[in-house]
């Protein structure tokens, strides 16, 4: 998540609005033509609401790169995604376009945004995209059908708050915002079915960003490791329209215990946002993963990009 997900005192606002707002949707055109990609991350101006003239069913479509040619991409995010985006994703996509003669156009957008709570955990996506659909919006947020009408590739991610997991309570429910492994599995399975129902679109899902060691505890870190492992080994399958970008693996490179990210990964031991150095290293990997998926090589190339 981005800076706007943190209160002035440095604490993350799980269900509140951002303390500081950053910019809203910004399109980046790469190459002579345009490829549109969808991904989810950082905080924006006006609570992240789309600015300017509404385009398409979602309201933040790319007029220069309409869906239909496989080249329209959007990145949905809050603040962690914004940090990685600002590490140079757009420049890396442009470089790949120039080197390969491709025409990828990528646009980023805060999602969900005000008046929705500033939260993009598994429950939120389930509520926005499964519990609500078609033209039935939740708190003014475009549904997945409306977003998919405007983009060919949709990239989305959970916030590191997803890593604040707790033990199962014995009553798993998709309609619960309790951060348990059992609930996450139900929510992700429902989201998978929803995405699979749109075979003409491709989806890239980040593996969960970890929390810094001073921002979590060993039990929550173990549960997060179990969730990421399940997503990679069981939830994700070859041959469909869903692909992973294994951000968690990149974040955990150099970890000494396999539970907490390496020193220097995050802004500090108590602020789980990735550092600028991490962003600069991760941005070209994200761009490469997008390029591979768009090129039809998502199942035959590294999920770390």
Buried (B, 14 or more C-beta within 10 A) or exposed (E): BBBBBBEEEEEBBBEEBBBEBBBBBEBBBBBEBBBBBBBBBBBBBEBBBBBEEEBBBBBBBBEBBBBEBBBBBBBBBBBBBBBBBBBBBBBBBBBBBEEEEBBBBBBBBBBBBBEBBBBBBBBBBBBBBBBBBEEEBBEEBBBBBBBBBBBBBBBBBBBBBBBBBEEEEEEBBBEBBBBBBBBBBBBBBBBBEBBEEBEEBBBBBBBBBBBBBEBBBEEBBEBBBEBBEBBBEEBBEEEBBBBBBBBBBBBBEEBEEEBBBBEEBBBEEBBBBBBEEBBBBBBBBBBBBBBBBBBEEBBEBEBBB
